[in-house]
Amino acid sequence: MSNLSDIQKKFFINVLLATSFTFSISQSAMTTIYPTLMKHFSVAVSSVQWLTTGFMLVMVLMMPLSPWFLKNVPFKAFLLSLQIIFLFGTLVAITAGNFSLLVIGRLLEGAAVGLLFPSFQSVILSIAPEEKRLTQMGLVGLVMGSALAVGPIVSGVILEIFDWQAVFSFFLLILIILFLLSLKFIKNVMPHEPYHFDVISSISLMGLVMLLYALQTMTTKITISLLFIFFVGLLLFGYFVQRQFSIKEPLLDLRVLKNAAFRLGMFLTAGSYIALIVTTVLMPIYFQKILGVNALWSGLMMVPAAISLSILNRRSAEVMKQFGLKTTMLIGSAMILIGFFGLLITCQIKLWLLAIIFAALVESGNAFMMMPAVTYANNALEKDLIPHGTALITTVRQIAGVIGVLIISQVLTLVSKPLQVSMKGMLASFAVSAILAAILLILVLRIKNKRANKLL
């Protein structure tokens, strides 16, 4: 970006972050309208959650491809193409006459988001001086984390005034504006370093999707066909991993996993993401089905969590500089654990104020977890490996999100009645979430202070 003026840099970054923010909002916006969609299409919780899970599966499939696109396709053309794909998927969703078409629209949106998320983080990390990465990644955390929290609020407000199609229309309008702005302000800032696209690796990546699909479906039934899909997926994904270590120009350079600091940072950001995405899924359902509030109020009840997450994301870099990475992440993981445990022990009281406070505590803790962990992991890598490291982190994070949502959705469905949500189901879901939060805290304790401070 050295050939850009300060004003051009400002507009470039703002348009890129705004696009990422809009994409990220779409990821969680469905949760508030789940009850409406369940009624409109006559589907169960386990089916409607595919609007989130299917979205994430496609994201996971596309993320490992992002380093190739980032180095082989001019960044401006790449970003504009992703915006067009997202716009088309949104149009399909708006005009969907049945649930299957709605899912297809979401899958197209997921493909665009899956390619953008690692790419925009790689751009930010690559153009920022190492001493400013903490601040820049705090901004990235603000965009991604806060957008996930804002999604249910936006859809809740829109749904109170209009029908569910208006939620997608909102994204359509915003993306059209951002597309026009991108034509003017987005520049080709990444070096053009073309390398061979390994088709075999891209095909074998389907194994990961097959694995996750089989795991999702096997929670309710086990058939010979599902077992076949599971084992074929396991073989394909195993082959993908083996191939990345054996070919000269891997689609996703997995050598980054040999770095212990990178591995730990990757798992920590994945764990914090589970906490965030599970909260955005569970809380609107709890507010609407247990407390009996409408979609608008369930969205508004998530506002305090979104505000606290936004404020603390901007402060995370300052906190890390003052107290160090390990202490910062201990604070974050402890907040997440206390938040889920608080929801577990108070949800039967049915007091909306307590639910808001503990949900905000979970999301606020994420501000001191996700982006600090990403920065910690990527600072342990050579600069040329950052796109691969970022792609791997975002891929693992989304896999974790898929698995987290699948586990919680299935716990909620199996403990509750098939087409209803019960208090027992919510209690079981919060209990599982608290256990996962305790594991996250244990992982943070494994950070070595000297190594952490050296990498910041």
C-alpha beads as a LAMMPS data file, in Angstrom:
LAMMPS data file: protein, C-alpha beads

456 atoms
455 bonds

1 atom types
1 bond types

-500.0 500.0 xlo xhi
-500.0 500.0 ylo yhi
-500.0 500.0 zlo zhi

Masses

1 110.0

Atoms # bond

1 1 1 0.000 0.000 0.000
2 1 1 3.047 2.250 -0.185
3 1 1 1.797 3.715 -3.493
4 1 1 -1.484 4.851 -1.923
5 1 1 -2.061 8.195 -0.260
6 1 1 -3.279 8.355 3.335
7 1 1 -6.832 9.117 2.167
8 1 1 -6.769 6.200 -0.301
9 1 1 -5.523 3.887 2.433
10 1 1 -8.318 5.023 4.726
11 1 1 -11.041 4.398 2.138
12 1 1 -9.475 1.077 1.115
13 1 1 -9.442 -0.247 4.680
14 1 1 -12.912 1.087 5.496
15 1 1 -14.546 -0.456 2.418
16 1 1 -12.784 -3.783 3.042
17 1 1 -13.807 -3.830 6.698
18 1 1 -17.384 -2.779 5.853
19 1 1 -17.681 -5.645 3.374
20 1 1 -16.321 -8.087 5.922
21 1 1 -18.657 -6.642 8.574
22 1 1 -21.699 -7.132 6.333
23 1 1 -20.649 -10.681 5.407
24 1 1 -20.127 -11.470 9.087
25 1 1 -23.517 -10.079 10.123
26 1 1 -25.173 -12.433 7.637
27 1 1 -23.544 -15.374 9.385
28 1 1 -25.508 -14.912 12.624
29 1 1 -28.562 -12.991 11.423
30 1 1 -30.537 -16.181 10.829
31 1 1 -30.694 -17.189 14.487
32 1 1 -33.316 -14.587 15.434
33 1 1 -35.616 -15.613 12.583
34 1 1 -35.282 -19.356 13.234
35 1 1 -38.715 -19.534 14.937
36 1 1 -40.332 -17.617 12.063
37 1 1 -38.718 -19.855 9.445
38 1 1 -39.617 -23.005 11.399
39 1 1 -43.261 -21.952 11.263
40 1 1 -43.196 -20.681 7.658
41 1 1 -41.550 -23.800 6.185
42 1 1 -42.812 -26.284 8.849
43 1 1 -39.341 -27.549 9.750
44 1 1 -37.768 -28.603 13.065
45 1 1 -34.875 -26.934 14.919
46 1 1 -32.467 -29.589 13.632
47 1 1 -33.456 -28.697 10.047
48 1 1 -33.578 -24.906 10.283
49 1 1 -30.127 -24.805 11.905
50 1 1 -28.740 -25.931 8.533
51 1 1 -29.090 -22.307 7.479
52 1 1 -26.171 -21.705 9.828
53 1 1 -24.459 -25.100 9.686
54 1 1 -24.652 -25.409 5.877
55 1 1 -23.357 -21.856 5.588
56 1 1 -20.405 -22.781 7.804
57 1 1 -19.700 -26.040 5.941
58 1 1 -19.272 -24.190 2.653
59 1 1 -17.144 -21.586 4.415
60 1 1 -14.890 -24.382 5.669
61 1 1 -14.617 -25.831 2.160
62 1 1 -13.609 -22.501 0.609
63 1 1 -11.237 -21.155 3.257
64 1 1 -8.222 -23.381 2.411
65 1 1 -8.470 -22.126 -1.182
66 1 1 -8.065 -18.470 -0.176
67 1 1 -4.209 -18.364 -0.186
68 1 1 -4.182 -19.457 -3.837
69 1 1 -6.729 -16.835 -4.896
70 1 1 -4.953 -14.150 -2.886
71 1 1 -1.635 -14.797 -4.639
72 1 1 -2.955 -15.614 -8.130
73 1 1 -5.888 -13.220 -8.641
74 1 1 -5.649 -9.397 -8.442
75 1 1 -7.205 -8.425 -5.136
76 1 1 -9.706 -5.964 -6.603
77 1 1 -11.116 -8.498 -9.060
78 1 1 -11.158 -11.093 -6.290
79 1 1 -13.156 -8.914 -3.874
80 1 1 -15.637 -7.767 -6.543
81 1 1 -16.252 -11.387 -7.569
82 1 1 -16.989 -12.377 -3.970
83 1 1 -19.456 -9.522 -3.613
84 1 1 -21.257 -10.638 -6.803
85 1 1 -21.491 -14.247 -5.549
86 1 1 -22.905 -13.049 -2.240
87 1 1 -25.432 -10.792 -3.994
88 1 1 -26.622 -13.671 -6.198
89 1 1 -27.016 -15.981 -3.210
90 1 1 -29.019 -13.295 -1.420
91 1 1 -31.339 -12.924 -4.415
92 1 1 -31.929 -16.690 -4.429
93 1 1 -32.818 -16.564 -0.722
94 1 1 -35.226 -13.642 -1.169
95 1 1 -37.136 -15.414 -3.948
96 1 1 -37.006 -18.892 -2.342
97 1 1 -40.363 -20.658 -2.575
98 1 1 -39.247 -23.586 -0.419
99 1 1 -36.735 -24.344 2.302
100 1 1 -34.274 -26.079 -0.054
101 1 1 -33.875 -22.954 -2.195
102 1 1 -33.355 -20.882 0.917
103 1 1 -30.526 -23.208 1.943
104 1 1 -28.983 -22.955 -1.558
105 1 1 -28.975 -19.168 -1.282
106 1 1 -27.234 -19.422 2.094
107 1 1 -24.645 -21.831 0.661
108 1 1 -23.725 -19.311 -2.051
109 1 1 -23.360 -16.619 0.590
110 1 1 -21.195 -18.994 2.629
111 1 1 -18.875 -19.576 -0.336
112 1 1 -18.210 -15.841 -0.672
113 1 1 -17.704 -15.394 3.063
114 1 1 -15.369 -18.405 3.242
115 1 1 -13.013 -16.900 0.687
116 1 1 -13.132 -13.368 2.097
117 1 1 -12.529 -13.973 5.806
118 1 1 -8.977 -15.393 5.613
119 1 1 -8.111 -13.073 2.737
120 1 1 -9.042 -9.789 4.377
121 1 1 -7.214 -10.790 7.562
122 1 1 -4.138 -11.716 5.508
123 1 1 -4.244 -8.328 3.782
124 1 1 -4.454 -6.516 7.133
125 1 1 -1.628 -8.588 8.637
126 1 1 0.585 -8.244 5.557
127 1 1 0.326 -4.475 5.186
128 1 1 0.547 -3.661 8.907
129 1 1 3.969 -3.280 10.593
130 1 1 4.511 -6.013 13.176
131 1 1 4.430 -3.508 16.043
132 1 1 0.950 -2.373 14.939
133 1 1 -0.569 -5.806 14.397
134 1 1 -2.167 -5.880 17.838
135 1 1 -4.081 -2.680 17.092
136 1 1 -5.040 -3.753 13.574
137 1 1 -6.227 -7.185 14.719
138 1 1 -8.222 -5.506 17.451
139 1 1 -10.064 -3.719 14.648
140 1 1 -10.502 -7.018 12.804
141 1 1 -11.873 -8.529 15.997
142 1 1 -14.278 -5.619 16.300
143 1 1 -15.527 -6.252 12.768
144 1 1 -15.900 -10.026 13.063
145 1 1 -16.929 -10.458 16.687
146 1 1 -19.216 -7.455 16.922
147 1 1 -20.849 -8.282 13.596
148 1 1 -21.714 -11.765 14.852
149 1 1 -23.308 -10.185 17.916
150 1 1 -25.105 -7.506 15.881
151 1 1 -26.578 -9.999 13.390
152 1 1 -29.460 -11.217 15.605
153 1 1 -30.246 -7.623 16.593
154 1 1 -30.496 -6.402 12.995
155 1 1 -32.661 -9.317 11.881
156 1 1 -34.863 -8.996 14.989
157 1 1 -35.610 -5.318 14.348
158 1 1 -36.274 -5.901 10.640
159 1 1 -38.503 -8.912 11.338
160 1 1 -40.653 -6.904 13.740
161 1 1 -41.520 -4.448 10.950
162 1 1 -41.317 -6.555 7.788
163 1 1 -41.342 -10.234 6.795
164 1 1 -38.287 -12.541 6.821
165 1 1 -37.362 -11.765 3.198
166 1 1 -36.600 -8.198 4.271
167 1 1 -33.604 -9.454 6.265
168 1 1 -31.983 -10.643 3.045
169 1 1 -33.108 -7.500 1.210
170 1 1 -31.209 -5.453 3.786
171 1 1 -27.969 -7.292 2.952
172 1 1 -28.708 -6.923 -0.757
173 1 1 -28.960 -3.142 -0.494
174 1 1 -25.819 -2.762 1.628
175 1 1 -23.747 -5.002 -0.669
176 1 1 -24.823 -3.108 -3.796
177 1 1 -23.545 0.111 -2.198
178 1 1 -20.286 -1.575 -1.122
179 1 1 -19.815 -3.042 -4.605
180 1 1 -19.997 0.450 -6.136
181 1 1 -17.576 1.798 -3.525
182 1 1 -15.194 -1.105 -4.177
183 1 1 -15.046 -0.231 -7.865
184 1 1 -13.544 3.116 -6.889
185 1 1 -11.531 2.536 -3.720
186 1 1 -10.250 -1.070 -3.700
187 1 1 -6.734 -1.462 -5.126
188 1 1 -4.433 -4.377 -5.910
189 1 1 -2.282 -4.240 -2.779
190 1 1 -1.072 -7.838 -2.590
191 1 1 1.978 -9.094 -4.536
192 1 1 1.190 -11.279 -7.550
193 1 1 2.939 -14.593 -6.823
194 1 1 1.206 -17.201 -9.004
195 1 1 1.615 -20.882 -8.252
196 1 1 -0.009 -24.113 -9.406
197 1 1 -3.582 -24.825 -8.317
198 1 1 -3.658 -28.398 -7.087
199 1 1 -6.984 -29.765 -8.322
200 1 1 -6.528 -33.069 -6.498
201 1 1 -6.169 -31.255 -3.175
202 1 1 -9.280 -29.171 -3.819
203 1 1 -11.304 -32.302 -4.614
204 1 1 -10.055 -34.157 -1.549
205 1 1 -11.206 -31.212 0.591
206 1 1 -14.732 -32.513 0.040
207 1 1 -13.808 -35.151 2.579
208 1 1 -14.012 -32.545 5.330
209 1 1 -17.538 -31.560 4.320
210 1 1 -18.550 -35.233 4.129
211 1 1 -17.174 -35.804 7.627
212 1 1 -19.043 -32.884 9.127
213 1 1 -22.259 -33.779 7.278
214 1 1 -22.095 -37.370 8.522
215 1 1 -21.428 -36.293 12.087
216 1 1 -24.405 -33.925 11.949
217 1 1 -26.816 -36.528 10.612
218 1 1 -25.560 -39.423 12.732
219 1 1 -26.618 -37.610 15.897
220 1 1 -30.225 -38.562 15.130
221 1 1 -29.810 -41.733 13.073
222 1 1 -27.089 -44.123 11.929
223 1 1 -27.401 -45.838 8.566
224 1 1 -25.069 -47.761 6.292
225 1 1 -25.022 -44.871 3.804
226 1 1 -24.025 -42.407 6.534
227 1 1 -21.246 -44.673 7.737
228 1 1 -20.037 -44.933 4.145
229 1 1 -20.020 -41.128 3.782
230 1 1 -18.180 -40.800 7.095
231 1 1 -15.378 -43.221 6.223
232 1 1 -14.990 -41.946 2.655
233 1 1 -14.805 -38.418 4.054
234 1 1 -12.227 -39.517 6.614
235 1 1 -10.074 -41.101 3.891
236 1 1 -10.363 -38.095 1.571
237 1 1 -9.522 -35.597 4.288
238 1 1 -6.625 -37.735 5.517
239 1 1 -5.317 -37.804 1.952
240 1 1 -5.670 -34.007 1.708
241 1 1 -3.544 -33.532 4.838
242 1 1 -0.910 -36.025 3.671
243 1 1 -0.746 -34.418 0.226
244 1 1 -0.145 -30.922 1.607
245 1 1 3.005 -32.185 3.312
246 1 1 4.265 -34.065 0.262
247 1 1 3.823 -31.732 -2.740
248 1 1 6.085 -28.797 -3.611
249 1 1 3.325 -26.178 -3.889
250 1 1 0.582 -27.157 -1.417
251 1 1 -2.848 -25.622 -1.673
252 1 1 -2.658 -25.001 2.083
253 1 1 0.823 -25.091 3.603
254 1 1 0.377 -27.189 6.744
255 1 1 4.014 -26.765 7.788
256 1 1 2.715 -23.972 10.005
257 1 1 1.403 -26.696 12.330
258 1 1 4.970 -27.604 13.259
259 1 1 5.117 -24.339 15.204
260 1 1 3.882 -24.985 18.774
261 1 1 2.897 -21.352 19.424
262 1 1 0.874 -21.280 16.222
263 1 1 -0.925 -24.515 17.130
264 1 1 -1.919 -23.269 20.564
265 1 1 -3.086 -19.913 19.220
266 1 1 -5.144 -21.713 16.581
267 1 1 -6.938 -23.893 19.143
268 1 1 -7.567 -20.941 21.442
269 1 1 -9.184 -18.826 18.755
270 1 1 -11.298 -21.832 17.722
271 1 1 -12.496 -22.329 21.288
272 1 1 -13.387 -18.684 21.759
273 1 1 -15.284 -18.721 18.470
274 1 1 -17.384 -21.674 19.653
275 1 1 -18.403 -19.651 22.705
276 1 1 -19.369 -16.658 20.563
277 1 1 -21.321 -18.513 17.882
278 1 1 -23.109 -20.750 20.386
279 1 1 -24.253 -17.667 22.310
280 1 1 -25.644 -16.026 19.171
281 1 1 -27.553 -19.242 18.410
282 1 1 -28.854 -20.097 21.889
283 1 1 -29.843 -16.718 23.312
284 1 1 -32.471 -15.666 20.710
285 1 1 -34.069 -19.115 21.073
286 1 1 -34.029 -18.790 24.872
287 1 1 -35.511 -15.290 24.788
288 1 1 -38.287 -16.243 22.365
289 1 1 -39.152 -19.807 23.347
290 1 1 -38.538 -19.714 27.120
291 1 1 -39.108 -16.076 28.046
292 1 1 -41.813 -15.659 25.397
293 1 1 -40.636 -12.361 23.892
294 1 1 -40.987 -11.501 20.202
295 1 1 -38.210 -11.364 17.604
296 1 1 -37.687 -7.606 18.039
297 1 1 -37.185 -7.812 21.795
298 1 1 -34.978 -10.897 21.526
299 1 1 -32.770 -8.900 19.180
300 1 1 -32.751 -5.842 21.440
301 1 1 -31.826 -8.037 24.399
302 1 1 -28.586 -8.872 22.576
303 1 1 -27.657 -5.180 22.252
304 1 1 -25.768 -4.955 25.588
305 1 1 -23.622 -7.949 24.607
306 1 1 -22.871 -6.417 21.202
307 1 1 -21.983 -3.039 22.722
308 1 1 -19.683 -4.525 25.376
309 1 1 -17.988 -6.747 22.806
310 1 1 -17.441 -3.774 20.483
311 1 1 -15.973 -1.598 23.224
312 1 1 -13.689 -4.282 24.613
313 1 1 -12.479 -5.403 21.180
314 1 1 -11.063 -1.923 20.658
315 1 1 -9.381 -2.056 24.081
316 1 1 -7.918 -5.565 23.772
317 1 1 -4.612 -4.349 22.310
318 1 1 -4.131 -1.878 25.192
319 1 1 -4.938 -4.553 27.775
320 1 1 -2.425 -6.954 26.208
321 1 1 0.309 -4.331 26.191
322 1 1 -0.330 -3.539 29.848
323 1 1 -0.904 -7.001 31.334
324 1 1 0.552 -9.424 28.768
325 1 1 -1.099 -11.994 26.543
326 1 1 -1.579 -14.811 29.035
327 1 1 -3.223 -12.623 31.688
328 1 1 -5.469 -11.015 29.074
329 1 1 -6.623 -14.375 27.768
330 1 1 -7.098 -15.735 31.287
331 1 1 -9.449 -12.831 31.927
332 1 1 -11.295 -13.558 28.686
333 1 1 -11.645 -17.311 29.208
334 1 1 -12.745 -16.787 32.835
335 1 1 -15.442 -14.348 31.690
336 1 1 -16.722 -16.905 29.163
337 1 1 -16.823 -19.662 31.788
338 1 1 -18.589 -17.483 34.375
339 1 1 -21.081 -16.318 31.733
340 1 1 -22.123 -19.826 30.676
341 1 1 -22.196 -21.084 34.264
342 1 1 -24.358 -18.105 35.206
343 1 1 -26.796 -18.895 32.390
344 1 1 -26.916 -22.518 33.550
345 1 1 -27.813 -21.760 37.157
346 1 1 -30.185 -18.840 36.502
347 1 1 -32.067 -19.736 33.312
348 1 1 -34.884 -21.424 35.261
349 1 1 -35.500 -18.164 37.116
350 1 1 -36.610 -16.700 33.764
351 1 1 -35.284 -13.252 34.624
352 1 1 -34.371 -11.461 31.414
353 1 1 -31.902 -9.103 33.125
354 1 1 -29.724 -11.983 34.366
355 1 1 -29.796 -13.608 30.938
356 1 1 -28.654 -10.367 29.291
357 1 1 -25.834 -9.872 31.823
358 1 1 -24.430 -13.385 31.512
359 1 1 -24.748 -13.433 27.704
360 1 1 -22.860 -10.123 27.607
361 1 1 -20.195 -11.621 29.861
362 1 1 -19.647 -14.525 27.438
363 1 1 -19.369 -12.248 24.415
364 1 1 -17.193 -9.711 26.239
365 1 1 -14.755 -12.455 27.195
366 1 1 -14.380 -13.226 23.517
367 1 1 -12.845 -9.765 22.983
368 1 1 -9.865 -10.853 25.093
369 1 1 -9.566 -14.238 23.397
370 1 1 -10.086 -14.474 19.659
371 1 1 -7.953 -11.784 18.036
372 1 1 -5.184 -11.914 20.672
373 1 1 -4.892 -15.627 19.902
374 1 1 -4.808 -14.979 16.131
375 1 1 -2.087 -12.353 16.552
376 1 1 -0.099 -14.643 18.863
377 1 1 -0.308 -17.476 16.328
378 1 1 0.551 -15.485 13.198
379 1 1 3.407 -13.540 14.802
380 1 1 5.109 -16.910 15.260
381 1 1 5.208 -17.373 11.448
382 1 1 7.363 -16.035 8.636
383 1 1 5.595 -13.348 6.594
384 1 1 5.216 -15.532 3.485
385 1 1 3.349 -18.131 5.564
386 1 1 0.833 -15.654 7.028
387 1 1 -1.817 -16.222 4.283
388 1 1 -1.588 -19.984 4.895
389 1 1 -1.601 -19.536 8.671
390 1 1 -4.606 -17.222 8.545
391 1 1 -6.469 -19.569 6.189
392 1 1 -5.788 -22.526 8.486
393 1 1 -6.849 -20.611 11.603
394 1 1 -10.103 -19.443 10.026
395 1 1 -10.767 -22.936 8.651
396 1 1 -10.223 -24.612 12.024
397 1 1 -12.240 -21.872 13.708
398 1 1 -15.180 -22.492 11.393
399 1 1 -14.891 -26.257 11.799
400 1 1 -15.027 -25.693 15.531
401 1 1 -18.033 -23.423 15.044
402 1 1 -19.808 -26.063 12.970
403 1 1 -19.112 -28.756 15.531
404 1 1 -20.108 -26.443 18.382
405 1 1 -23.425 -25.497 16.760
406 1 1 -24.084 -29.139 15.842
407 1 1 -23.457 -30.317 19.396
408 1 1 -25.579 -27.610 21.002
409 1 1 -28.396 -27.921 18.437
410 1 1 -28.523 -31.673 18.867
411 1 1 -28.449 -31.426 22.657
412 1 1 -31.280 -28.894 22.477
413 1 1 -33.278 -31.043 20.035
414 1 1 -32.742 -34.405 21.723
415 1 1 -33.464 -33.197 25.253
416 1 1 -36.426 -31.068 24.125
417 1 1 -39.377 -32.265 22.082
418 1 1 -38.654 -32.511 18.307
419 1 1 -40.620 -29.411 17.283
420 1 1 -40.396 -27.469 20.548
421 1 1 -37.748 -26.038 22.846
422 1 1 -38.002 -26.980 26.522
423 1 1 -36.352 -25.716 29.700
424 1 1 -34.574 -29.065 30.068
425 1 1 -33.114 -28.630 26.600
426 1 1 -31.830 -25.154 27.416
427 1 1 -30.311 -26.359 30.711
428 1 1 -28.491 -29.178 28.923
429 1 1 -27.216 -26.772 26.241
430 1 1 -25.868 -24.297 28.794
431 1 1 -24.245 -27.148 30.762
432 1 1 -22.380 -28.422 27.690
433 1 1 -21.318 -24.841 26.863
434 1 1 -19.924 -24.392 30.392
435 1 1 -17.887 -27.601 30.070
436 1 1 -16.398 -26.399 26.765
437 1 1 -15.564 -23.050 28.400
438 1 1 -13.715 -24.847 31.208
439 1 1 -11.608 -26.687 28.614
440 1 1 -10.787 -23.342 26.973
441 1 1 -9.541 -21.954 30.289
442 1 1 -7.289 -24.984 30.758
443 1 1 -5.754 -24.412 27.304
444 1 1 -4.991 -20.777 28.155
445 1 1 -3.057 -21.956 31.212
446 1 1 -0.673 -23.780 28.842
447 1 1 0.614 -20.503 27.375
448 1 1 4.214 -19.860 28.373
449 1 1 4.700 -16.257 29.478
450 1 1 8.204 -15.798 28.036
451 1 1 7.183 -17.165 24.643
452 1 1 3.984 -15.106 24.606
453 1 1 5.729 -11.816 25.411
454 1 1 8.411 -12.491 22.822
455 1 1 5.825 -12.900 20.081
456 1 1 3.900 -9.706 20.843

Bonds

1 1 1 2
2 1 2 3
3 1 3 4
4 1 4 5
5 1 5 6
6 1 6 7
7 1 7 8
8 1 8 9
9 1 9 10
10 1 10 11
11 1 11 12
12 1 12 13
13 1 13 14
14 1 14 15
15 1 15 16
16 1 16 17
17 1 17 18
18 1 18 19
19 1 19 20
20 1 20 21
21 1 21 22
22 1 22 23
23 1 23 24
24 1 24 25
25 1 25 26
26 1 26 27
27 1 27 28
28 1 28 29
29 1 29 30
30 1 30 31
31 1 31 32
32 1 32 33
33 1 33 34
34 1 34 35
35 1 35 36
36 1 36 37
37 1 37 38
38 1 38 39
39 1 39 40
40 1 40 41
41 1 41 42
42 1 42 43
43 1 43 44
44 1 44 45
45 1 45 46
46 1 46 47
47 1 47 48
48 1 48 49
49 1 49 50
50 1 50 51
51 1 51 52
52 1 52 53
53 1 53 54
54 1 54 55
55 1 55 56
56 1 56 57
57 1 57 58
58 1 58 59
59 1 59 60
60 1 60 61
61 1 61 62
62 1 62 63
63 1 63 64
64 1 64 65
65 1 65 66
66 1 66 67
67 1 67 68
68 1 68 69
69 1 69 70
70 1 70 71
71 1 71 72
72 1 72 73
73 1 73 74
74 1 74 75
75 1 75 76
76 1 76 77
77 1 77 78
78 1 78 79
79 1 79 80
80 1 80 81
81 1 81 82
82 1 82 83
83 1 83 84
84 1 84 85
85 1 85 86
86 1 86 87
87 1 87 88
88 1 88 89
89 1 89 90
90 1 90 91
91 1 91 92
92 1 92 93
93 1 93 94
94 1 94 95
95 1 95 96
96 1 96 97
97 1 97 98
98 1 98 99
99 1 99 100
100 1 100 101
101 1 101 102
102 1 102 103
103 1 103 104
104 1 104 105
105 1 105 106
106 1 106 107
107 1 107 108
108 1 108 109
109 1 109 110
110 1 110 111
111 1 111 112
112 1 112 113
113 1 113 114
114 1 114 115
115 1 115 116
116 1 116 117
117 1 117 118
118 1 118 119
119 1 119 120
120 1 120 121
121 1 121 122
122 1 122 123
123 1 123 124
124 1 124 125
125 1 125 126
126 1 126 127
127 1 127 128
128 1 128 129
129 1 129 130
130 1 130 131
131 1 131 132
132 1 132 133
133 1 133 134
134 1 134 135
135 1 135 136
136 1 136 137
137 1 137 138
138 1 138 139
139 1 139 140
140 1 140 141
141 1 141 142
142 1 142 143
143 1 143 144
144 1 144 145
145 1 145 146
146 1 146 147
147 1 147 148
148 1 148 149
149 1 149 150
150 1 150 151
151 1 151 152
152 1 152 153
153 1 153 154
154 1 154 155
155 1 155 156
156 1 156 157
157 1 157 158
158 1 158 159
159 1 159 160
160 1 160 161
161 1 161 162
162 1 162 163
163 1 163 164
164 1 164 165
165 1 165 166
166 1 166 167
167 1 167 168
168 1 168 169
169 1 169 170
170 1 170 171
171 1 171 172
172 1 172 173
173 1 173 174
174 1 174 175
175 1 175 176
176 1 176 177
177 1 177 178
178 1 178 179
179 1 179 180
180 1 180 181
181 1 181 182
182 1 182 183
183 1 183 184
184 1 184 185
185 1 185 186
186 1 186 187
187 1 187 188
188 1 188 189
189 1 189 190
190 1 190 191
191 1 191 192
192 1 192 193
193 1 193 194
194 1 194 195
195 1 195 196
196 1 196 197
197 1 197 198
198 1 198 199
199 1 199 200
200 1 200 201
201 1 201 202
202 1 202 203
203 1 203 204
204 1 204 205
205 1 205 206
206 1 206 207
207 1 207 208
208 1 208 209
209 1 209 210
210 1 210 211
211 1 211 212
212 1 212 213
213 1 213 214
214 1 214 215
215 1 215 216
216 1 216 217
217 1 217 218
218 1 218 219
219 1 219 220
220 1 220 221
221 1 221 222
222 1 222 223
223 1 223 224
224 1 224 225
225 1 225 226
226 1 226 227
227 1 227 228
228 1 228 229
229 1 229 230
230 1 230 231
231 1 231 232
232 1 232 233
233 1 233 234
234 1 234 235
235 1 235 236
236 1 236 237
237 1 237 238
238 1 238 239
239 1 239 240
240 1 240 241
241 1 241 242
242 1 242 243
243 1 243 244
244 1 244 245
245 1 245 246
246 1 246 247
247 1 247 248
248 1 248 249
249 1 249 250
250 1 250 251
251 1 251 252
252 1 252 253
253 1 253 254
254 1 254 255
255 1 255 256
256 1 256 257
257 1 257 258
258 1 258 259
259 1 259 260
260 1 260 261
261 1 261 262
262 1 262 263
263 1 263 264
264 1 264 265
265 1 265 266
266 1 266 267
267 1 267 268
268 1 268 269
269 1 269 270
270 1 270 271
271 1 271 272
272 1 272 273
273 1 273 274
274 1 274 275
275 1 275 276
276 1 276 277
277 1 277 278
278 1 278 279
279 1 279 280
280 1 280 281
281 1 281 282
282 1 282 283
283 1 283 284
284 1 284 285
285 1 285 286
286 1 286 287
287 1 287 288
288 1 288 289
289 1 289 290
290 1 290 291
291 1 291 292
292 1 292 293
293 1 293 294
294 1 294 295
295 1 295 296
296 1 296 297
297 1 297 298
298 1 298 299
299 1 299 300
300 1 300 301
301 1 301 302
302 1 302 303
303 1 303 304
304 1 304 305
305 1 305 306
306 1 306 307
307 1 307 308
308 1 308 309
309 1 309 310
310 1 310 311
311 1 311 312
312 1 312 313
313 1 313 314
314 1 314 315
315 1 315 316
316 1 316 317
317 1 317 318
318 1 318 319
319 1 319 320
320 1 320 321
321 1 321 322
322 1 322 323
323 1 323 324
324 1 324 325
325 1 325 326
326 1 326 327
327 1 327 328
328 1 328 329
329 1 329 330
330 1 330 331
331 1 331 332
332 1 332 333
333 1 333 334
334 1 334 335
335 1 335 336
336 1 336 337
337 1 337 338
338 1 338 339
339 1 339 340
340 1 340 341
341 1 341 342
342 1 342 343
343 1 343 344
344 1 344 345
345 1 345 346
346 1 346 347
347 1 347 348
348 1 348 349
349 1 349 350
350 1 350 351
351 1 351 352
352 1 352 353
353 1 353 354
354 1 354 355
355 1 355 356
356 1 356 357
357 1 357 358
358 1 358 359
359 1 359 360
360 1 360 361
361 1 361 362
362 1 362 363
363 1 363 364
364 1 364 365
365 1 365 366
366 1 366 367
367 1 367 368
368 1 368 369
369 1 369 370
370 1 370 371
371 1 371 372
372 1 372 373
373 1 373 374
374 1 374 375
375 1 375 376
376 1 376 377
377 1 377 378
378 1 378 379
379 1 379 380
380 1 380 381
381 1 381 382
382 1 382 383
383 1 383 384
384 1 384 385
385 1 385 386
386 1 386 387
387 1 387 388
388 1 388 389
389 1 389 390
390 1 390 391
391 1 391 392
392 1 392 393
393 1 393 394
394 1 394 395
395 1 395 396
396 1 396 397
397 1 397 398
398 1 398 399
399 1 399 400
400 1 400 401
401 1 401 402
402 1 402 403
403 1 403 404
404 1 404 405
405 1 405 406
406 1 406 407
407 1 407 408
408 1 408 409
409 1 409 410
410 1 410 411
411 1 411 412
412 1 412 413
413 1 413 414
414 1 414 415
415 1 415 416
416 1 416 417
417 1 417 418
418 1 418 419
419 1 419 420
420 1 420 421
421 1 421 422
422 1 422 423
423 1 423 424
424 1 424 425
425 1 425 426
426 1 426 427
427 1 427 428
428 1 428 429
429 1 429 430
430 1 430 431
431 1 431 432
432 1 432 433
433 1 433 434
434 1 434 435
435 1 435 436
436 1 436 437
437 1 437 438
438 1 438 439
439 1 439 440
440 1 440 441
441 1 441 442
442 1 442 443
443 1 443 444
444 1 444 445
445 1 445 446
446 1 446 447
447 1 447 448
448 1 448 449
449 1 449 450
450 1 450 451
451 1 451 452
452 1 452 453
453 1 453 454
454 1 454 455
455 1 455 456
